[in-house]
Amino acid sequence: MLQSMKKRKPQAKKRSPKGSRSLKPKMSRLHAMKRARERYGLDLSMPMVERVEFRIRQNHECLFLEKSSNTRSLWLMRVEGVMCVVVYNNAQKCLSTFLPIWYAKRYLNGEGLPGYDPNYYECED
């Protein structure tokens, strides 16, 4: 009886083996690919998504719109010839999603952006 009443030492959490990676970034990229197809008609592959992420990290041919939270930022960029609003997860260093293009209208007046016409996209206010 006394032995069952003894306090047990808390066991350390089991860690995943070295080299194993979280599935969260991959799932996030798959979600972004799905939204790109749904909202822009872009059929992106995983290497294409990784190229978009690289361009964001290098700040190459993309326009920073805002930091929406501690981990996410919004970017306007051309992907496969189409102007897109992209959400990038800074913590995981991967794309989160593609937002509709009218979302950029609240930040931009369209000046100096080739291929972006604010009057072309209808925005529900």
N, C-alpha and C positions, 0 to 999 in steps of 0.2 A: 504494500500500500504506500509506503514512504517513497519508493522508487517512482511510482506513477505521479506523485505530487511534486517531484523535483522539476525545476524549470529547465527547459531545454535551451541550448544555445541556438540562436537564430542562424540558419544556414545561409551561406552566401548564395546569391542568385547564380544560376548556371549561365555561363556566357557561351555565345555561339563560337564555334571554332574559328581560328584565325583565317582570314581570307574570305570568309563568307560575307556576303553583302546583303543589305536590306532589299526587300522587293519594292519598297515604297517609291524610289526613283523610277524604276521600270514601269510600275503601275501608273505613275504620274505622266510619264511619257506616252504610254498607251492612251490615256485619257486625252492628252493634248492632240494626238494623232486623230482620234475620233472626232474631236471638236473642230479640227482643221478641215476634215472631210465634210462635216455637217454644215459649218458656217461659211467656208470659202471654196468648197469643192476641191480641196487639195488632197491628193492621195500620197501622204508622206511615208517614207520608210524610216526605220530606226537610225540609219546613218545620216539621213537628211535632218532629222530632229537634232541629232548630236551636232551637226554643222550649224544649225540655228543657235544652239546653246553656246557653241564656241564663238560665234559672231557677237553674241550678247556679252560674253565674258571679255572679249577683246574690244567691245564698244565699237564694232566695225559695221558701217552701213546700217545703223539703227539709231532711233531717237528715243531717249529716256522720257517717259511721260510722268510717272510718279512712283513713289514708294508707298505701296498700299498697306503694308504691315511691316513688322520687323523682319519677316522672312521673304516677302514677295514684292516684286517690282513690276511695273507695266512698261512695255516697250512697243514702239511702232516701227515696223520693219517690212521690207519686201521679201516675201518667201515665194520662190518659184514664180516670180513676176507679179505676184498679187500683194497689195498692201494689207498688212495684218496687224492686229493688236495682240501682243503675246504677254502672258503672265509667266514670269521666271521666278523660281524658288531659289533664293540666294543660299539658304541653309543646305539644301540638298544638291545645289548646282544643276538643276534640271528644269525643263519646262513644266508648267502646271496645266495651262489651258490656253486656248485661243478665244478671245472675246470678239463680239461682233464689231465691225469697223465703225459703226456709229458711236461706239464708246469713245473713240478718239476725238470726236467732235467737241466734247466739252473742254479739251485741252488745246486744240489747235484751230487756227483760222484757215489753214490750208496753204499759206504762203510758203513758197520754197520747197514744197514737197511734190516731186514729180509723181503723177499718177493718183494724186489725192484731190478730189473735187468735193468740197463740203456740201455743195448744193445737190450732188448726185445721190448721196445717201440720205434717206429720210430718217429723221430722229424724232421719236415720240417724247415730248417733254412733259 
